[in-house]
Amino acid sequence: MELEVPDVSMMAVPNAIAGFIASGDEYLLEGIFSEQAVTIVENFAPYLFEGADAVVRWKEGMRAHAEHLEDLRPKFGDPQDFSVTGDQAFFTLPTSWRGLVHGTPFFEEGGWAFLLVREEGNWRLRSYGWAVTHMALLQEAE
């Protein structure tokens, strides 16, 4: 039977990444990234993280990007455009973030496109791209 949506093991990848972004806890990322070359597209410089040190540079960049962010709370929408071909899986994931930026409440909507690969029986991140579709500073925290 073919899966219609990503299963729990696949969703562990975006959950771990969002958890790291929200907390800075690197432990959450253990075993998440592919042993192959990883490519990440983000909304902070240098925007494209690729090569042997892509994950290390992305983690450093994400920490710097999140330096003035507090109380981050991600919420996933329903996965879209899901497919599995052999040892690869692709899906998009609508995501919203709430939190504080420089002490001001904000709301951000966007989406991730994930490419996962199955390695040693586990789904791991080969690539993702993040795109913001809406961002607003709020008068009060929600």
N, C-alpha and C positions, 0 to 999 in steps of 0.2 A: 504494500500500500504506500502510495506516494504521500509525503507530507504536504500539507497545504499552507502551513506557516512554519517559521523556524521553531525547532524544539527547544527544550530547556537548555541542552548543552550548547546550542548555537547562541541562544540569548545570553548565556553566561559571558560572552565576549562584550557586547554593548553594556551589560550591567557592570562588568569590571572596569571598563573604560570610564563610564559615567561616575562610578564610585571613586575612582582615582581623581577625576577632575574635581569632584565635590570635596574630597577629603585630603588629597595629596598623598594618600597612603599607597606607596609602591607595592606593598605586599599583595594588594588586590590584582596586580597585573601579572603575577607569577603564572607562567605557562600559557599566557593569553596570546602572545605573538608567535607568528610562524618562524620556523628555522630558516625559511627562504628569505629573500630580500623583501622587506616591508616598505610600503609606500603609503604615506599619509598626506592628505591635503587638508589644511586648516585655515582658519580666518585670522591667523596672526603670522607675522614674519618669522621665517622666510617662506611661509605658506606651503611649500613642498618639502616634505621630509622623506628622503630616499637614500639608499646606500647602506653600507654595513653598519653605520652608526645612526641610522634613522630613528630608531626607538629612543636611544639615549638623548639625541638632540630634541626630539618631540617632547619627552618628559621634562627636559630643562625649559623648553619654550612654553609648555603648558603651565609649569609652575610660575614662570614670569608673567604669563598672560593672566593667571588667576590670582596674582599677588594682592590685588585690591578688591577681590571678590570674597564675600562671606555668605554663610547660610545657603549654599547652593542646593537646590532641590530639583533634580531632573524628573520628568514624567514622560514615559514613552506612549506614543499612539500605537495603533495597530500596524504591524509590519506590512509592507506592500511589496509587490513585484518580486515575490519569493520564487527561487528556483534552485534546484540542485542538479549538477551534472558531474557524475563521477565523484571525485573527492573535492569538489568545489561547491560552495553555496553562495548565493547572492540575494540580498534583500535591502530594501530601504526602510528607514525607521524614523517616522515623524517624532520629534522630541521637543519638549518645551523645558525651559529652565526658569526658575525663580530664585531670587536671592537679593543680595545687596552689592552694589558697586560703589566704592568710596562712601559707603554708608547710606546710599540712596536705593530704595527698592527698584528692582527692574524685572522685566518679563522678556524672554527671548523665545522665539519659535524658529525651528529649522528642521533640518533632516540630515540623516547620515545615509550614505550608500556603503554597504559592507560587502567585502569579498572575503569569505572564510575558506580555509583549506583544511582538509582532514589529515592530520599527522599523528602517527602512533595512536590512532583511535580517538583522537580529540580534535575538536574544531578550534582552529586558531586564526587569528587575524592576519591576513595577507595584505589587505589594503582597506582604507576607508577615506571618505571625503565628507567634510562637514560644510553645510551651507546655511547661513542665517536667512530666514525669509521675513522676519519681523522682529523688531526690538523696540521696547518702550521703557522709559523711566516712569515710575509710578509715584503718585502723591503719597500713598500709604502702602505698607506691606500687606499682601493678600494672604 
